[in-house]
Amino acid sequence: MKKTTIHDIARELNITFSTVARALRNNPAISEATRVAVHQTAERLNYRQNKLASSLRSGSTHVIGVIVPSLHVSFFSSVVHGIEKVMNENGYSILLYQSNEMLRHEVKGIETFLQSRVDGIISSVTLETEQYGHYEEIKKRNIPLIFFDRTLDALNTPSVTIDDHQGGFMATEHLIQQGYRRIVHITAAQNMPIFKERLRGYKDALQRYGIPLQEELILQGQFSIEYGRSCIRQLRERGIPFDAVFALEDYTAMGVIQQLQTYNIQIPQETGVIGFANEAFGELVHPGLSTVDQQTVKMGEEAARLFLKTVLNKEPDEGRPAEKVVLEPVLIVRESSRRK
């Protein structure tokens, strides 16, 4: 039985070969009516695209690689949702890889993407990523590289982040406006820009409202639910008074709430708690967790659009600063910090 080709579809609809090819890739330059007609005819004629041959002819696979630290947290899965939405609308598919916060897995993921001849890579780096030769290799090959959330400032690479300083300031300011004064900040031991910026926002908010900075209220470690619990135990054992906690992310904040509850400390009357990221569980727990939303779907959409802009811009980017999209954080106030 003869295999249906693009030429067969073109003859059937009395249009050009190139129009059919672009319609099958959902190219936005093709009208919606033509695109629908081509896809319906392709289905009726049982057309199956030879993707390998197509990529060899065009030099493009119309596949991009997306690497995330973990899909266990809804933050990253939500960003991926935004990326996939925009890429699918523009005729691209995605390959998804989890680094599980390990540099060696991240390196392996990049190697897999390069071997698969992806058209570009969108990545959020691991907590271990301090050396970045694998990312430099991507740039040497002139493959578009976009970072989101966690970036490498040493590389001149387009990125999408939120204003973490503003987010840290907003979270701390909210606690101050609710009447809290001895505010703990739980931050990360890792030297990562996003966490340093949240800490800077915390310090600036205290200064703005005339509250002295107390280093004993800043705790650093490997963030997790258990670390949130251990921070509260540590403060209690050391006899350090506090009346609020701003945690660098929601899972640590959840551990804080759990440990406060074991001590029968009333939330938010005695101690307020706020996290960061707006994980899905935050509105389901009791009390509901206040947090800072990072506009995750929009972050993914903007990262995908940055990739598309990079592909359209054929000029070399040497010497020009890479485009940096910075989104506004959104304060989400729930029962864990609302006193007034």
C-alpha positions in Angstrom: 0.0 0.0 0.0 1.5 3.3 -1.1 2.5 5.6 1.8 0.8 9.1 1.8 3.2 12.0 1.3 2.9 15.8 1.7 2.7 16.0 -2.1 -0.5 13.9 -1.9 -2.1 16.3 0.6 -1.0 19.3 -1.5 -2.6 17.8 -4.7 -5.8 17.0 -2.8 -6.2 20.6 -1.6 -4.6 22.3 -4.6 -2.1 24.1 -2.5 1.7 24.2 -2.4 4.0 21.6 -0.8 5.5 24.3 1.5 2.1 25.4 2.7 1.2 21.9 3.7 4.5 21.5 5.5 4.1 24.7 7.4 0.5 23.9 8.3 1.5 20.5 9.6 4.0 22.3 11.9 1.2 24.6 13.1 3.2 27.6 11.7 1.4 30.8 12.9 1.9 32.3 9.3 -0.7 29.8 8.0 -4.4 30.7 8.3 -6.5 28.7 10.7 -8.8 27.5 7.9 -5.9 26.2 5.9 -4.3 24.6 8.9 -7.5 22.8 9.8 -8.0 21.6 6.2 -4.5 20.2 6.0 -4.8 18.4 9.3 -8.2 16.9 8.4 -6.9 15.8 5.0 -3.8 14.3 6.5 -5.9 12.3 8.9 -8.3 11.2 6.1 -5.4 10.0 3.9 -3.7 8.4 6.9 -0.6 10.5 6.6 2.3 9.9 9.0 5.1 12.4 9.2 8.7 11.1 8.8 10.1 13.3 11.6 13.7 12.1 11.1 13.6 13.0 7.4 11.9 16.2 8.1 14.5 17.2 10.7 17.4 16.3 8.3 15.9 18.4 5.5 15.2 21.5 7.7 18.0 21.1 10.3 15.3 21.4 13.0 13.7 18.8 15.1 11.0 21.1 16.5 11.8 19.6 19.9 13.2 21.5 22.9 14.6 20.1 26.1 13.3 21.3 29.4 15.3 20.4 32.5 13.9 21.0 36.0 15.3 20.2 39.5 12.1 18.2 40.5 8.5 17.7 39.5 7.7 16.7 43.1 7.0 20.4 43.8 4.1 22.0 42.0 6.2 25.1 41.2 8.3 23.4 38.6 5.4 21.3 37.1 3.4 24.5 36.8 6.3 26.3 34.9 6.5 23.3 32.6 2.8 23.6 31.9 3.4 27.2 30.7 6.3 26.2 28.6 4.5 23.4 26.9 1.4 25.5 26.2 3.3 28.1 24.2 5.6 25.6 22.5 2.7 23.4 21.4 1.0 26.4 20.0 4.1 27.1 17.8 4.5 23.6 16.6 7.1 22.4 19.0 7.2 19.3 21.4 9.2 19.1 24.6 11.6 16.5 26.1 11.4 16.7 29.9 14.3 15.7 32.3 14.5 15.9 36.1 17.9 16.6 37.6 16.7 15.7 41.2 18.9 18.5 42.4 22.1 16.6 41.4 24.7 18.1 39.1 25.7 14.8 37.6 22.0 14.2 36.6 21.9 17.7 35.1 25.0 17.0 33.0 23.5 13.7 31.8 20.3 15.5 30.9 22.1 18.1 28.8 24.1 15.3 27.1 20.8 13.5 26.3 19.3 16.7 24.8 22.3 17.3 22.6 22.3 13.8 21.4 18.6 14.1 20.5 19.4 17.2 18.5 16.9 19.5 20.3 16.4 22.9 18.9 17.0 24.6 22.3 17.1 24.0 26.0 15.2 25.7 28.8 16.6 25.0 32.3 16.5 25.8 36.0 19.8 24.8 37.6 20.4 22.5 40.5 21.4 23.5 44.0 24.8 21.8 43.3 25.5 23.7 40.0 28.6 25.9 40.6 30.6 24.7 37.6 28.8 25.0 34.3 31.0 23.7 31.5 27.9 21.7 30.2 26.0 24.9 29.7 29.0 26.6 28.0 29.0 23.6 25.6 25.4 24.5 24.6 26.3 28.1 23.9 29.4 27.0 21.9 27.1 24.9 19.6 24.9 28.0 19.1 21.9 26.2 20.6 19.4 28.6 22.2 19.6 28.3 26.0 17.1 29.9 28.4 17.1 29.9 32.2 14.1 30.3 34.5 13.9 30.9 38.2 17.5 29.6 39.0 20.1 31.2 36.7 23.8 31.3 36.2 24.8 35.0 36.3 28.2 34.3 34.9 26.7 33.3 31.6 25.2 35.9 29.2 22.0 33.9 28.8 18.3 35.0 28.5 16.3 34.3 31.6 12.9 34.6 33.3 12.8 35.2 37.0 10.7 37.0 39.5 11.9 40.0 41.6 13.1 37.9 44.6 14.2 41.0 46.5 10.8 42.5 46.2 9.2 39.2 47.2 11.3 38.9 50.3 10.5 42.6 51.1 6.8 42.0 50.6 6.7 38.9 52.8 8.6 40.6 55.7 6.6 43.9 55.3 3.4 42.0 55.6 4.4 40.4 58.8 5.5 43.8 60.2 2.2 45.3 59.3 0.4 42.5 61.1 2.2 43.6 64.3 5.1 41.1 64.4 8.5 42.4 65.4 10.9 39.5 66.1 10.8 37.9 62.6 12.9 34.8 61.9 14.1 34.3 58.3 15.0 30.7 57.2 17.2 30.8 54.2 19.4 28.4 52.3 23.0 27.4 52.9 23.5 27.3 49.1 25.1 30.4 47.4 22.2 30.9 45.0 21.1 34.4 43.8 17.3 33.8 44.4 17.8 33.0 48.0 20.3 35.8 48.6 17.8 38.2 47.1 15.0 37.1 49.4 17.3 37.5 52.4 18.2 41.0 51.1 14.5 41.9 50.9 14.0 40.7 54.4 16.8 42.9 55.7 15.7 45.9 53.7 12.1 45.6 55.1 13.4 45.5 58.7 15.5 48.6 58.0 12.6 50.4 56.3 10.4 50.0 59.5 13.2 50.7 62.0 13.5 47.1 63.3 17.0 46.2 64.3 18.5 43.3 62.4 19.3 40.3 64.7 21.7 37.8 63.2 20.5 35.1 65.6 17.1 35.2 63.8 18.6 34.3 60.4 18.9 30.5 60.0 20.7 28.7 57.1 20.4 25.1 56.1 19.2 22.5 53.6 15.5 23.5 53.2 12.8 20.9 53.6 9.8 20.2 55.9 12.1 18.6 58.4 14.5 21.6 58.4 11.5 23.8 59.1 10.7 21.7 62.1 14.3 21.6 63.3 14.6 25.4 63.1 11.8 25.9 65.5 13.2 23.2 67.9 16.6 25.0 67.7 15.1 28.4 68.5 13.2 27.0 71.5 16.2 25.1 72.8 18.4 28.2 72.6 15.7 30.3 74.3 15.6 32.8 71.4 12.2 34.6 71.4 10.4 35.2 68.1 6.9 35.9 67.0 7.0 35.3 63.2 8.8 33.2 60.6 9.5 34.0 56.9 10.7 30.8 55.3 12.4 30.8 51.9 9.9 28.3 50.4 6.6 26.7 51.3 7.8 23.2 52.4 10.1 24.6 55.0 7.2 26.9 56.1 5.0 23.8 56.4 7.5 22.2 58.7 7.6 25.4 60.8 3.8 25.2 61.2 3.8 21.5 62.2 6.5 22.1 64.9 4.7 25.2 66.3 1.6 23.1 66.6 3.4 20.4 68.6 4.2 23.1 71.1 0.6 24.3 71.1 1.6 27.7 69.9 -1.3 29.5 68.4 -1.0 30.5 64.7 -1.2 33.4 63.8 -2.1 34.9 67.2 1.2 34.1 68.9 3.4 33.4 65.9 2.8 34.2 62.2 4.2 32.2 59.3 4.7 33.0 55.6 6.4 30.9 52.9 7.4 31.5 49.3 6.3 29.9 45.9 2.6 29.3 46.5 2.7 25.5 46.4 -0.6 23.8 45.7 -0.9 22.4 49.3 -0.8 25.9 50.9 -4.5 26.6 50.6 -5.5 23.1 51.7 -3.7 22.9 55.1 -4.9 24.4 58.4 -4.1 27.2 58.9 -3.9 28.2 55.3 -0.3 29.1 54.5 0.5 32.7 53.5 3.0 32.9 50.7 4.5 34.8 47.8 3.2 33.6 44.4 5.9 33.5 41.6 3.5 33.5 38.6 4.7 30.1 37.6 2.6 29.5 34.5 3.5 33.0 33.2 7.1 32.3 33.9 7.0 29.2 31.7 5.1 31.1 29.0 7.7 33.9 29.0 10.6 31.4 28.9 9.1 29.8 25.8 8.6 33.2 24.2 12.2 34.1 24.9 13.2 30.9 23.1 11.1 31.7 20.1 12.6 35.2 20.0 16.0 33.8 20.1 15.3 31.4 17.2 13.9 34.3 15.1 16.9 36.5 15.9 19.6 35.0 13.6 22.2 37.7 14.6 25.0 36.6 17.0 24.4 37.9 20.5 28.1 38.4 21.3 28.7 41.6 23.1 25.0 42.3 23.7 23.5 41.8 27.1 21.0 38.9 27.1 17.3 39.7 27.6 16.2 39.3 31.3 12.5 39.1 32.0 11.7 39.9 35.6 8.1 39.2 36.8 6.4 40.8 39.7 5.8 38.6 42.8 2.2 38.5 44.2 1.5 38.4 48.0 -1.0 35.7 49.0 -2.3 36.3 52.5 -4.0 33.4 54.3 -4.7 32.4 57.9 -1.1 31.6 59.0 -0.2 35.3 59.1 -3.4 37.3 59.1 -3.9 39.0 62.5 -5.8 42.1 61.4 
